[in-house]
Amino acid sequence: MRSVSVRASAFGAVLTVLAPAVLAAECRLDPASAGPVARVTDGRTLVLADGRTVRLATIEVPPMPRQGAPAPQSAAETARANDVTLTRLVAGNHIAVAPLGSDRHGRVLARAYLARNETWQSIEVDLVAAGQAFVSPYAGNQNCVGDLIAAERRARASRLGPWGDPNYAAKEADNPTAVLAALGRFTIVEGKVVSVRESGGTIYVNFGRRWSEDFTVTISKRNERSFAESGLVPKSLAGRRVRVRGVIEERGGPWIEAVAPGQIEIADR
């Protein structure tokens, strides 16, 4: 793990050399001092004192966009609770960020950290562990979200935040009717992969033998390399129990398109 040297800024004294939070060994993140937080604009977006806007790129906060489907009645209350939680964590505090890119709005997409006990501790882990956020289906490199997945697993087992809401409860892949009931909503589906097939430019990860009725995950062949680089070779999923996250669509049976490795987690490890 690389250490991070935090230099003095106009807003505070020099901090000591800090080690980043523990992540999977293959994850390449380099948190660097970003200064204090001026304000929080929503449950995963904050504005730094220097004017930059940082978007926490590896998490989502309830509710996810639902393509026209109604959100749970508690959505507004949940959103306010998320904003308050993030504000309490970061407002006025000195943070570090590990940039992952930027979006069309000019926001810095990043993971963010608070200094605690001489180490950088992940802000996203705090939010996920409290049930105030969940791992984004589009988090990218799966090796960079191992700590988040572990925190989410604990929050889900304790039914914290959205995990106590039936709308977010994980669905069993061998019950396609129940999965399809979540049409248009973010959902986690878990089950055993029966087969992996290719046709044209698409990889089909099948959770049943009735391909026109059972739950299916598709991966574009052009994305296969990014999955393999994150340790998820699509063909190796056959026979494994996996957990998939994304928005449920319908192509005969229920279906999720996996565009990022972070959408698929090996559940039987």
C-alpha positions as a printed NumPy array, in Angstrom:
array([[  0.   ,   0.   ,   0.   ],
       [  1.279,   3.426,  -0.872],
       [  1.27 ,   6.109,   1.787],
       [ -0.105,   9.559,   1.169],
       [  1.707,  12.708,   2.189],
       [ -0.749,  15.425,   3.171],
       [  0.656,  18.944,   2.928],
       [ -0.478,  22.092,   4.692],
       [ -3.251,  24.136,   3.171],
       [ -4.666,  27.559,   3.881],
       [ -7.405,  25.865,   5.852],
       [ -5.497,  23.716,   8.298],
       [ -2.267,  22.396,   9.687],
       [ -0.091,  19.713,   8.191],
       [ -1.372,  16.18 ,   8.735],
       [  0.987,  13.27 ,   9.212],
       [  1.675,  10.688,   6.525],
       [ -1.412,   8.525,   6.25 ],
       [ -1.993,   5.094,   4.764],
       [ -5.079,   4.584,   2.597],
       [ -7.894,   2.363,   3.794],
       [ -7.402,  -1.34 ,   3.167],
       [ -8.599,  -2.383,  -0.293],
       [ -8.036,  -5.379,  -2.539],
       [ -4.374,  -5.654,  -3.521],
       [ -5.097,  -5.268,  -7.243],
       [ -6.903,  -1.967,  -6.757],
       [ -4.86 ,   1.042,  -7.849],
       [ -6.011,   4.057,  -5.896],
       [ -3.844,   6.964,  -4.805],
       [ -5.731,   9.191,  -2.344],
       [ -4.369,  12.718,  -2.143],
       [ -5.226,  15.597,   0.143],
       [ -8.109,  17.671,  -1.235],
       [ -8.71 ,  20.154,   1.578],
       [-11.838,  20.742,   3.647],
       [-15.447,  20.24 ,   2.562],
       [-17.512,  23.426,   2.215],
       [-20.944,  21.839,   1.865],
       [-22.912,  18.748,   0.852],
       [-25.41 ,  19.034,  -2.014],
       [-26.907,  15.537,  -1.865],
       [-26.292,  12.113,  -0.375],
       [-23.182,  11.462,  -2.465],
       [-22.061,  14.85 ,  -3.742],
       [-19.954,  17.41 ,  -1.91 ],
       [-18.285,  20.724,  -2.698],
       [-14.739,  21.374,  -1.566],
       [-13.519,  24.692,  -0.192],
       [-11.572,  25.262,  -3.432],
       [-14.824,  25.054,  -5.431],
       [-14.46 ,  21.577,  -6.891],
       [-17.493,  19.294,  -6.783],
       [-16.798,  15.668,  -5.88 ],
       [-19.212,  12.889,  -6.733],
       [-18.772,   9.621,  -4.797],
       [-18.611,   7.407,  -7.86 ],
       [-18.723,   3.898,  -6.387],
       [-22.   ,   4.182,  -4.464],
       [-25.654,   4.948,  -5.072],
       [-28.096,   6.345,  -2.542],
       [-31.748,   5.213,  -2.476],
       [-33.785,   5.45 ,  -4.52 ],
       [-32.077,   4.502,  -7.804],
       [-33.645,   5.818, -11.028],
       [-36.567,   3.462, -11.678],
       [-37.481,   4.201, -15.302],
       [-40.96 ,   5.465, -14.443],
       [-41.7  ,   2.955, -11.69 ],
       [-42.944,   4.46 ,  -8.402],
       [-40.386,   4.872,  -5.631],
       [-41.057,   3.597,  -2.109],
       [-43.15 ,   5.978,   0.006],
       [-40.153,   6.527,   2.268],
       [-37.931,   7.749,  -0.594],
       [-38.022,  11.428,   0.388],
       [-37.268,  10.641,   4.029],
       [-34.459,   8.289,   2.983],
       [-32.917,  10.931,   0.728],
       [-32.96 ,  13.511,   3.53 ],
       [-31.378,  11.017,   5.925],
       [-28.619,  10.316,   3.383],
       [-27.869,  14.024,   3.014],
       [-27.709,  14.487,   6.779],
       [-25.449,  11.464,   7.247],
       [-22.932,  12.642,   4.657],
       [-23.035,  16.189,   6.053],
       [-22.267,  14.939,   9.551],
       [-19.345,  12.914,   8.237],
       [-17.594,  15.508,   6.121],
       [-18.805,  19.093,   6.643],
       [-15.797,  21.251,   7.469],
       [-13.47 ,  18.252,   7.62 ],
       [-10.272,  17.792,   5.686],
       [-10.594,  14.919,   3.192],
       [ -8.55 ,  13.07 ,   0.593],
       [ -9.834,  11.905,  -2.78 ],
       [ -8.751,   9.226,  -5.234],
       [-10.014,  10.51 ,  -8.603],
       [-11.573,   7.985, -10.974],
       [-12.475,  10.435, -13.732],
       [-14.927,  13.258, -14.346],
       [-18.433,  13.605, -15.745],
       [-20.012,  15.938, -18.273],
       [-20.96 ,  18.334, -15.473],
       [-17.311,  18.823, -14.562],
       [-17.631,  16.951, -11.268],
       [-14.71 ,  14.91 , -10.   ],
       [-15.722,  11.245,  -9.8  ],
       [-13.791,   9.757,  -6.924],
       [-13.516,   7.725,  -3.786],
       [-13.163,   9.944,  -0.71 ],
       [-11.503,   9.495,   2.682],
       [-11.457,  11.023,   6.153],
       [ -8.363,  11.019,   8.358],
       [ -8.889,   8.785,  11.395],
       [ -6.277,   7.195,  13.644],
       [ -3.425,   8.092,  11.299],
       [ -5.103,   6.44 ,   8.273],
       [ -7.431,   7.475,   5.506],
       [-10.803,   5.816,   6.167],
       [-13.324,   5.448,   3.357],
       [-16.34 ,   7.758,   3.556],
       [-18.258,   5.436,   1.24 ],
       [-17.713,   2.469,   3.561],
       [-19.205,   4.488,   6.427],
       [-22.283,   5.298,   4.341],
       [-22.753,   1.753,   3.063],
       [-22.201,   0.192,   6.498],
       [-24.905,   2.458,   7.942],
       [-27.4  ,   1.408,   5.278],
       [-27.379,   4.909,   3.784],
       [-25.957,   3.8  ,   0.422],
       [-25.229,   0.709,  -1.607],
       [-22.502,  -0.282,  -4.039],
       [-23.107,   1.197,  -7.468],
       [-23.817,  -1.313, -10.233],
       [-21.477,   0.773, -12.358],
       [-18.572,   1.003,  -9.931],
       [-16.042,  -0.201, -12.504],
       [-13.016,  -2.153, -11.281],
       [-14.465,  -4.744,  -8.916],
       [-11.179,  -4.928,  -7.016],
       [-11.72 ,  -1.325,  -5.915],
       [-15.025,  -2.032,  -4.187],
       [-14.242,  -5.143,  -2.141],
       [-14.441,  -3.164,   1.097],
       [-17.764,  -1.665,   0.02 ],
       [-19.259,  -5.038,  -0.903],
       [-18.276,  -6.416,   2.513],
       [-19.858,  -3.426,   4.277],
       [-23.014,  -3.754,   2.203],
       [-23.265,  -7.466,   3.009],
       [-23.246,  -6.637,   6.727],
       [-25.839,  -3.863,   6.306],
       [-28.062,  -6.155,   4.256],
       [-27.87 ,  -8.918,   6.872],
       [-28.874,  -6.381,   9.548],
       [-31.654,  -4.996,   7.314],
       [-30.364,  -1.452,   7.689],
       [-31.74 ,   1.398,   5.588],
       [-33.103,   0.242,   2.217],
       [-32.395,  -3.407,   3.022],
       [-35.396,  -3.413,   5.352],
       [-37.607,  -2.33 ,   2.424],
       [-39.099,  -5.202,   0.354],
       [-38.45 ,  -3.14 ,  -2.784],
       [-34.71 ,  -3.635,  -2.271],
       [-34.713,  -7.198,  -0.892],
       [-32.527,  -9.558,  -2.936],
       [-34.454, -11.79 ,  -5.326],
       [-33.769, -15.467,  -6.043],
       [-32.857, -16.095,  -9.67 ],
       [-34.809, -19.369,  -9.767],
       [-38.026, -17.405,  -9.198],
       [-38.266, -15.355, -12.412],
       [-41.802, -14.209, -11.577],
       [-40.585, -12.519,  -8.389],
       [-37.62 , -10.996, -10.237],
       [-39.863,  -9.663, -12.996],
       [-42.058,  -8.003, -10.365],
       [-39.134,  -5.61 ,  -9.876],
       [-39.275,  -4.495, -13.52 ],
       [-37.716,  -1.055, -13.958],
       [-36.166,  -0.997, -10.477],
       [-32.671,  -1.474,  -9.123],
       [-32.523,  -5.004,  -7.736],
       [-30.026,  -7.562,  -6.474],
       [-30.581, -11.063,  -7.856],
       [-28.743, -14.104,  -6.529],
       [-28.577, -17.634,  -7.903],
       [-26.556, -20.377,  -9.552],
       [-25.428, -19.922, -13.137],
       [-26.62 , -22.861, -15.248],
       [-24.688, -22.035, -18.407],
       [-22.763, -19.329, -20.252],
       [-23.286, -19.031, -24.001],
       [-22.182, -16.675, -26.76 ],
       [-24.219, -15.502, -29.703],
       [-22.986, -12.802, -32.03 ],
       [-21.59 ,  -9.961, -29.957],
       [-23.339, -10.991, -26.733],
       [-22.473, -13.302, -23.837],
       [-25.523, -14.828, -22.137],
       [-25.193, -15.838, -18.489],
       [-28.181, -18.129, -17.974],
       [-29.757, -18.899, -14.6  ],
       [-32.215, -21.431, -16.03 ],
       [-32.708, -23.71 , -19.036],
       [-35.819, -21.947, -20.341],
       [-33.909, -19.093, -21.933],
       [-37.061, -17.242, -23.004],
       [-38.527, -17.288, -19.473],
       [-35.755, -17.544, -16.884],
       [-33.526, -14.825, -15.487],
       [-30.586, -13.928, -17.74 ],
       [-27.61 , -11.578, -17.553],
       [-26.024, -10.298, -20.751],
       [-22.498,  -8.991, -21.251],
       [-21.389,  -7.362, -24.484],
       [-18.347,  -9.043, -26.029],
       [-16.678,  -5.638, -26.245],
       [-16.772,  -5.459, -22.436],
       [-15.446,  -8.979, -21.861],
       [-11.864,  -7.806, -21.4  ],
       [-12.747,  -5.334, -18.628],
       [-14.561,  -8.115, -16.753],
       [-11.595, -10.477, -17.153],
       [ -9.168,  -7.809, -15.928],
       [-11.231,  -7.548, -12.745],
       [-11.052, -11.311, -12.194],
       [-14.469, -12.089, -13.679],
       [-14.031, -14.227, -16.791],
       [-17.632, -14.641, -17.969],
       [-17.228, -18.274, -19.051],
       [-15.912, -19.19 , -15.594],
       [-19.237, -18.208, -14.003],
       [-20.945, -21.437, -15.089],
       [-21.807, -23.5  , -12.026],
       [-21.035, -20.657,  -9.618],
       [-23.476, -18.923,  -7.298],
       [-23.341, -15.216,  -8.098],
       [-24.998, -12.002,  -7.001],
       [-25.96 ,  -9.529,  -9.745],
       [-27.074,  -5.917,  -9.318],
       [-28.785,  -3.685, -11.814],
       [-32.103,  -2.485, -13.212],
       [-34.494,  -5.28 , -14.176],
       [-35.586,  -5.28 , -17.808],
       [-37.662,  -7.779, -19.76 ],
       [-36.713,  -9.819, -22.797],
       [-39.169, -12.666, -22.538],
       [-37.948, -13.33 , -18.997],
       [-36.301, -10.915, -16.533],
       [-32.932,  -9.617, -17.613],
       [-30.062,  -7.438, -16.425],
       [-27.438,  -6.022, -18.754],
       [-24.04 ,  -6.079, -17.031],
       [-21.848,  -3.282, -18.358],
       [-19.356,  -3.092, -15.46 ],
       [-17.582,  -5.771, -13.389],
       [-18.951,  -4.258, -10.187],
       [-22.406,  -5.563, -11.113],
       [-21.413,  -9.202, -10.541],
       [-20.181, -10.642,  -7.267],
       [-19.152, -14.268,  -6.705],
       [-21.408, -15.27 ,  -3.81 ],
       [-19.971, -18.725,  -3.093],
       [-16.429, -17.6  ,  -2.262]])
